[in-house]
Amino acid sequence: MEEPVDTATAILASAAVLLRERSFDDISYRALADEVGISERTIYRQYPTRAHLLAALSNWLEQTCFPLAPFVTVSDFCAAVHERFRAFDASPAYAYVGARASAISPTLDTEQAYITRAIEAMLDVSAPTLNRRDRRRVSASLRYFSSAMFWARLRTGFDLDADEICDAFDRAVGTVLARLPHTTWAEPIAGRPGVTWAEP
């Protein structure tokens, strides 16, 4: 017996289907209502503006199409992001929705994204002496470099593929981490491509 799908999920799943044929801008609430088999008014009740729909669709696609593998170490984090960038290359229309959603102002009061919490937890374990201000700065940088927006900018701006974007990501992460004194880390992570330690 199949579990019933709630209306909000049905709308997002149908929007994902329509994204295979057209861009987000070309998906009207009318077309979406026809695809789901509900009224346009019902869609407006769930997602009053297109910004609400975009944010919800981006979050849903992230959870269903681009889940990030769990990580505890910097190496695991990099491997998880590499896997994600390859998934973005396989479904670029979905990845572009994520990139676009991250460029708009938040429309909803939501908790921190999973990736932000996971990066902060990784830093708590890997860099336990890192002060709070630097942890926030490093976390924000790592979150950006692992984002759909970073992938999309390199994909469209420089026509790079996932492997080339992974190389750029590794260099960016190496640059961020190299700014921290080597005594910050619980275990040395030297040897990661692009990571060279600044002298304390």
Rosetta blueprint (number, residue, H / E / L):
1 M L
2 E L
3 E L
4 P L
5 V L
6 D L
7 T H
8 A H
9 T H
10 A H
11 I H
12 L H
13 A H
14 S H
15 A H
16 A H
17 V H
18 L H
19 L H
20 R L
21 E L
22 R L
23 S L
24 F H
25 D H
26 D H
27 I L
28 S L
29 Y H
30 R H
31 A H
32 L H
33 A H
34 D H
35 E H
36 V H
37 G L
38 I L
39 S L
40 E H
41 R H
42 T H
43 I H
44 Y H
45 R H
46 Q H
47 Y L
48 P L
49 T L
50 R H
51 A H
52 H H
53 L H
54 L H
55 A H
56 A H
57 L H
58 S H
59 N H
60 W H
61 L H
62 E H
63 Q H
64 T H
65 C L
66 F L
67 P L
68 L L
69 A L
70 P L
71 F L
72 V L
73 T L
74 V H
75 S H
76 D H
77 F H
78 C H
79 A H
80 A H
81 V H
82 H H
83 E H
84 R H
85 F H
86 R H
87 A H
88 F H
89 D H
90 A H
91 S L
92 P H
93 A H
94 Y H
95 A H
96 Y H
97 V H
98 G H
99 A H
100 R H
101 A H
102 S H
103 A L
104 I L
105 S L
106 P L
107 T L
108 L L
109 D L
110 T L
111 E L
112 Q L
113 A L
114 Y H
115 I H
116 T H
117 R H
118 A H
119 I H
120 E H
121 A H
122 M H
123 L H
124 D H
125 V H
126 S H
127 A L
128 P L
129 T L
130 L L
131 N L
132 R H
133 R H
134 D H
135 R H
136 R H
137 R H
138 V H
139 S H
140 A H
141 S H
142 L H
143 R H
144 Y H
145 F H
146 S L
147 S L
148 A H
149 M H
150 F H
151 W H
152 A H
153 R H
154 L H
155 R H
156 T H
157 G H
158 F H
159 D L
160 L L
161 D L
162 A H
163 D H
164 E H
165 I H
166 C H
167 D H
168 A H
169 F H
170 D H
171 R H
172 A H
173 V H
174 G H
175 T H
176 V H
177 L H
178 A H
179 R L
180 L L
181 P E
182 H H
183 T H
184 T H
185 W L
186 A L
187 E L
188 P L
189 I L
190 A L
191 G L
192 R L
193 P L
194 G L
195 V L
196 T L
197 W L
198 A E
199 E L
200 P L
